[in-house]
């Protein structure tokens, strides 16, 4: 079924759900970007509204209670809920994100086995070494584009952490490929085409790695992502098809590179809110955690995530029929004043001593890591953001020259327009 093919579902728009004033909201979504869902909820005074996107009927939901509903295990499937180009760029067929029930839990357990405290500590050590090697060359270059530098550092760190020998990867090329697939996932234009072309090249490379491990030509460190994924067996005790294993390998590497946007947004926050720079530089873990979490809450990434109803259910007096396409508003929930007082203010102190329930801060999904579709690498994301911002605040003396630091909310995913260029004023401490 294609993304826009609704004929086979025969799902009526649910009674009692307010409808947008326009028949199809595709152009509104593309022009407004991340705030689209929250604005419609405000206009209609609701947490759920109906519309059409690319001709397809959808129910859009927002807020804490909607998050509880949406991330109820077993309630939704991602199959047929994500635009095919986005799916091919970010997950692809057969990945854990596209599975349901016991198949999903079995595969997700494998993915979560790569995110133990030991795995995270190893990644952090590798990333810090890569950062120091990179920033050591900055004074000679004077001006660098932080977004490019961060993607390069994270790609190199991800490959080393995954057990991929340096002789088997062109880091510069792979960084460009991952960058293009992330950048193209939120649009239907030229960036998507470029991302898809480069994704094919990445998959060919990843298949070669999996095949080499299975043929005994490559022996990655036991327990490393490459070793675990190449030898993983699904519930039927069969090895993953090579293309699926390759996709899952990509699915542990690419998200690490995607963390570059959070790090650059964090560096922008250090610039825009300089009173926090000295506090971040101390290395106090509670302060670093609070700052990183507020970066993830405050700055935009992707606006929403989709699901299709597996079994009919009722919520707040509304009936959701089997097959209904539901979109959950991630950005709007992270800016919901019922959850976050003064949501448009950058206030890391709101996370000092914070205890979330899994349905409030939804930058990378909600609910349970093992049983649901929440991003398995969320804790590692926070680790990487904290480490990078601490290094920038405490070890690198730099200034931010005049440039375009605007953030387009209609660009999905977005970042500062200039990529945040910095001028390194002195040797790195």
LINWOSUL-V80794 format. One record per residue. SS is DSSP state (A for helix, B for strand, O for the rest). BURIAL is I if it has 9 or more other C-alpha atoms within 8 Angstrom, else O. Layout:
# LINWOSUL-V80794
[[SS:BURIAL] [SS:BURIAL]]
This chain:
# LINWOSUL-V80794
[[O:O] [O:O] [O:I] [O:O] [O:O] [O:I] [O:O] [O:O] [O:O] [O:O] [O:I] [O:O] [O:I] [O:I] [O:O] [O:O] [O:I] [B:I] [B:O] [O:I] [O:O] [O:O] [O:O] [O:I] [O:I] [A:I] [A:O] [A:I] [A:I] [A:O] [A:O] [A:I] [A:I] [A:I] [A:I] [A:I] [A:I] [A:I] [A:O] [A:I] [A:I] [A:O] [A:O] [A:I] [O:O] [O:O] [O:I] [B:I] [B:I] [B:I] [B:I] [B:I] [B:I] [O:O] [O:O] [B:I] [B:I] [B:I] [B:I] [B:I] [B:I] [B:I] [O:I] [A:I] [A:O] [A:I] [A:I] [A:I] [A:O] [A:I] [O:I] [O:I] [O:O] [O:I] [O:I] [B:I] [B:I] [O:I] [O:I] [O:I] [O:I] [O:I] [O:O] [A:O] [A:I] [A:I] [A:I] [A:I] [A:I] [A:I] [O:I] [O:I] [O:O] [O:O] [O:I] [A:I] [A:O] [A:I] [O:I] [O:I] [A:O] [A:O] [A:I] [A:I] [A:I] [A:I] [A:I] [A:I] [A:I] [A:I] [A:I] [A:I] [O:O] [O:I] [O:I] [O:O] [A:O] [A:O] [A:I] [A:I] [A:O] [A:I] [A:I] [A:I] [A:O] [A:I] [A:I] [A:I] [A:O] [A:I] [A:I] [A:O] [A:O] [A:I] [A:I] [O:I] [O:O] [A:I] [A:I] [A:O] [A:O] [O:I] [B:I] [B:I] [B:I] [A:I] [A:I] [A:O] [A:I] [A:I] [A:I] [A:I] [A:I] [A:I] [A:I] [A:I] [A:I] [A:I] [A:I] [A:I] [A:I] [A:I] [O:I] [O:I] [O:I] [A:O] [A:O] [A:O] [O:O] [O:O] [A:I] [A:O] [A:O] [A:I] [A:I] [A:O] [A:I] [A:I] [A:I] [A:I] [A:I] [A:I] [A:I] [O:I] [O:I] [O:I] [O:O] [O:O] [O:O] [A:O] [A:I] [A:I] [A:I] [A:I] [A:I] [A:I] [A:O] [A:I] [A:I] [A:O] [A:I] [A:I] [A:I] [A:O] [A:O] [A:I] [A:I] [A:O] [A:I] [A:I] [A:I] [A:I] [A:I] [A:I] [O:O] [O:O] [O:O] [O:I] [O:O] [O:I] [O:O] [O:O] [O:O] [O:I] [A:I] [A:I] [A:I] [A:I] [A:I] [A:I] [A:I] [O:I] [B:I] [O:I] [O:O] [O:O] [O:O] [O:O] [B:O] [O:I] [O:O] [A:I] [A:O] [A:I] [A:I] [A:I] [A:I] [A:I] [A:I] [A:I] [A:I] [A:I] [A:I] [A:I] [A:I] [A:I] [A:I] [A:I] [A:I] [A:I] [A:I] [A:I] [A:I] [A:I] [A:I] [A:I] [A:I] [A:I] [A:I] [A:I] [A:O] [A:O] [O:O] [A:I] [A:O] [A:O] [A:I] [A:I] [A:I] [A:I] [A:I] [O:O] [O:I] [O:O] [A:O] [A:O] [A:I] [A:I] [A:I] [A:I] [A:I] [A:I] [A:I] [A:I] [A:I] [A:I] [A:I] [A:I] [O:O] [O:I] [O:I] [O:I] [O:I] [B:I] [B:I] [B:I] [B:I] [B:I] [B:I] [O:I] [O:O] [O:I] [B:O] [B:O] [B:O] [O:O] [O:O] [B:I] [B:I] [B:I] [O:I] [O:I] [O:I] [O:I] [B:I] [B:I] [B:I] [B:I] [B:I] [A:I] [A:I] [A:I] [A:I] [A:I] [O:I] [O:I] [O:O] [O:O] [O:I] [O:I] [O:O] [O:O] [O:I] [O:O] [O:O] [O:O] [O:O] [A:I] [A:O] [A:O] [A:I] [O:I] [O:O] [O:O] [O:O] [O:O] [O:O] [O:I] [O:I] [O:I] [O:I] [O:I] [O:I] [O:O] [O:I] [O:I] [O:I] [O:I] [O:I] [O:I] [O:I] [O:I] [O:I] [O:I] [O:O] [O:I] [O:O] [A:O] [A:O] [A:I] [A:I] [A:I] [A:I] [A:I] [A:I] [A:I] [A:I] [A:I] [A:I] [A:I] [A:I] [A:I] [A:I] [A:I] [A:I] [O:I] [O:I] [B:I] [B:O] [O:I] [O:O] [O:O] [O:O] [O:O] [O:I] [O:O] [B:O] [O:I] [O:I] [O:I] [O:O] [O:I] [O:I] [O:I] [O:I] [B:I] [O:I] [O:I] [O:I] [O:I] [B:I] [B:I] [B:I] [B:I] [O:I] [O:O] [O:I] [O:I] [O:O]]
